[in-house]
């Protein structure tokens, strides 16, 4: 158990809908990262937050957004869902903002999103 | 852009044999190289990592080697066991916009047969 929690575990929805995925980082970790893992593919970095502020962006679609709250939990919002958005979404956390020094990222169990 | 290539995509070994997975990265500024193991239905779990100031690191049956000149690093698993069966991902840090992010390889599916 990494200490990172994600809810829900599974989510089934229809095209065009909007969903929110939730992540709670490990105790003491200030950075949260979101990744997408499509079928038989690697992990694609979406976005990183540190202590409530956005720090880095990856291949995140404009239909997707995220935020980190004062209690450090984070939410990933996916809107106008398409079939191709079906994937595993992982949250990871680390202690530092990952500037020049990259610290270890610990992954949660993921949320499996199915868009029908 | 930054890229990490991982080989092989699948690997099948007999229990007790060794397994080697290789990765090549493109960003010469990369300084952190973790390896993750992902079992079915679970999130990636860090199994070992190495930083650019070290050439080799070992933890029981697992070792990682880094060749900065050639920009490649490898995972070595000795005396494999059936519970080692999983997908393994390598990653390399890449500096972008002043912040390091991890670039992951496509993964290697390892099967250890009893």
Interface residues (C-beta under 8 A of the other chain):
Chain A: X2 X4 X33 X41 X42 X43 X44 X45 X48 X55 X56 X58 X90 X97 X98 X99 X100 X101 X102 X104 X105 X106 X107 X108 X109 X110
Chain B: X31 X32 X34 X36 X42 X43 X44 X45 X46 X49 X89 X91 X93 X95 X96 X97 X98 X99 X100 X101 X102 X103 X104 X105 X106 X107
